[in-house]
Amino acid sequence: MLIIIGILCGVAGCDKPDSSDSEGIDRQTCLGSELGPVEALAACSRFIAVANSRTLSRSDAYYNRGVAFADLGEWHHAKLDLEDALKLDPKNRWASQRLENVIQALSKAGG
């Protein structure tokens, strides 16, 4: 997973300095739905790295990054992120439903 995020970060710029302004922008980008999966992966990865104290926001970020991985067909990475979202917020029904879909896709793909 780190290799994929590293490649995507090179494309989408994960190496931006962490400041409160960039954290806010990453949060809006990650938790919004206006960008494609590559941009969402980069923004969510940056936001997860700096949002250690905000459990619900991190859960949403893991969920959105999991969705982005699923959109790219990266089922294993999607599963890991959706599981992390549920660890942080066990009542997240969207993450639970999406995880079921990802597990089905993994079983069809033989993984």
C-alpha positions in Angstrom: 0.0 0.0 0.0 2.8 2.4 0.8 4.2 2.0 -2.7 0.9 2.9 -4.3 0.5 5.9 -2.1 4.1 6.9 -2.8 3.5 6.8 -6.5 0.2 8.7 -6.2 1.8 11.2 -3.9 4.5 11.8 -6.5 1.7 12.5 -9.1 -0.6 14.5 -6.8 1.9 16.1 -4.4 1.7 14.6 -0.9 4.9 16.3 0.0 3.3 19.7 0.6 4.2 21.2 3.9 1.7 20.5 6.7 0.1 23.7 7.9 -3.4 24.4 9.2 -4.4 25.9 5.8 -3.2 22.9 3.8 -4.8 20.6 6.4 -8.1 22.3 5.9 -7.8 22.1 2.1 -6.8 18.4 2.3 -9.8 17.8 4.7 -12.2 19.5 2.2 -10.7 17.6 -0.7 -10.7 14.3 1.0 -14.1 14.5 2.6 -15.6 16.0 -0.6 -16.4 14.2 -3.8 -15.5 16.6 -6.5 -12.1 15.1 -7.4 -11.1 11.8 -9.0 -9.7 8.9 -7.0 -6.0 9.8 -7.5 -6.4 13.3 -6.0 -8.6 11.9 -3.3 -6.0 9.3 -2.3 -3.3 12.0 -2.0 -5.5 14.4 0.0 -6.8 11.7 2.3 -3.4 10.3 2.9 -2.1 13.7 3.9 -5.1 14.4 6.1 -4.9 11.0 7.9 -1.2 11.7 8.6 -2.0 15.0 10.4 -5.5 14.5 11.8 -4.4 12.2 14.7 -6.8 13.6 17.3 -10.0 13.8 15.2 -11.4 10.3 15.3 -14.5 10.9 13.2 -12.8 12.9 10.6 -10.1 10.2 10.3 -12.8 7.6 10.0 -14.3 9.6 7.1 -10.9 10.0 5.6 -10.2 6.3 5.7 -13.6 5.6 4.2 -13.1 8.1 1.4 -9.6 6.8 0.7 -11.0 3.2 0.7 -13.6 4.3 -1.8 -10.9 5.8 -4.0 -8.9 2.6 -3.8 -12.0 0.6 -4.8 -12.7 3.0 -7.7 -9.2 2.2 -8.9 -9.7 -1.6 -8.5 -7.3 -1.8 -5.6 -9.5 -4.1 -3.6 -7.0 -5.2 -0.9 -6.1 -1.6 -0.1 -9.7 -0.5 -0.1 -10.5 -3.3 2.3 -7.7 -2.2 4.7 -8.9 1.4 4.7 -12.6 0.5 5.2 -11.7 -1.7 8.1 -9.7 1.1 9.6 -12.7 3.4 9.1 -14.9 0.9 11.0 -12.3 0.6 13.8 -12.6 4.3 14.4 -16.3 4.5 13.9 -18.0 1.1 14.2 -21.4 2.6 13.5 -20.4 3.9 10.1 -22.9 2.1 7.9 -21.5 3.5 4.7 -18.1 1.9 5.4 -19.8 -1.3 6.5 -21.8 -1.5 3.2 -18.8 -0.6 1.1 -16.6 -3.1 2.9 -19.2 -5.9 2.0 -19.0 -4.8 -1.6 -15.2 -4.8 -1.6 -15.1 -8.3 0.1 -17.4 -9.6 -2.7 -15.1 -8.1 -5.3 -12.1 -9.6 -3.7 -13.7 -13.1 -3.7 -14.6 -12.8 -7.3 -11.1 -11.7 -8.2 -9.7 -14.6 -6.2 -8.0 -12.5 -3.6 
